[in-house]
Amino acid sequence: GSLTMTNCTIATNIACHSGGLHGSDTSTADVTNCIIWDNTDFYGEGSQIEMGSGALTLNYSCIMHLEAGWGGTGNIAKPPRFDDERGTDDLPGTGDEALWLMPTSPCIDAGDTTTAIVDVLPSSDLGGELLRRIDDPYSPDTGPVDDGGAVVDMGAWERAPTTPATGGIFVWSGGN
């Protein structure tokens, strides 16, 4: 089969084969503006994407253990710096994780905002509270934009200069 993912976050999952994205030899995946981070298989290995001999198109995404053979444009392997990747119980996958981006994230204003992508972007982020394209004046615009507007962030949540959950006060310890 085929899969198209735009502005998705897949993080802290555990699965039989690759906790992130797993495809078969006949599958195709088109991944743009996504974050795939800190996923593991049952053996504890950190494989984020496993496609066999299937086709992978990967652009403007943040991938842990990014492999050079995947190609693409604008991809990074820097920690996305989530607010709280493990949540208050310090366990992945329990629903209390805060996977929005901290102010120092390299994923802010780093997605692809060219015309082809803008047509498929949802009007708001995963939380439904923020417009999909908000410029963070404290982050460099590293992603492409061809309409003069703001550059979209990588991942499911758009970072605004203040985030309601933390009252606009951020302290990054460097641990995530």
PyMOL commands that set and color helices and strands:
alter all, ss='L'
color gray80, all
select helices_A, chain A and resi 68-70+115-118+164-166
alter helices_A, ss='H'
color red, helices_A
select strands_A, chain A and resi 2-6+9-11+14-15+21-22+28-32+35-37+40-41+49-50+55-59+62-63+82-84+98-101
alter strands_A, ss='S'
color yellow, strands_A
deselect
rebuild
show_as cartoon
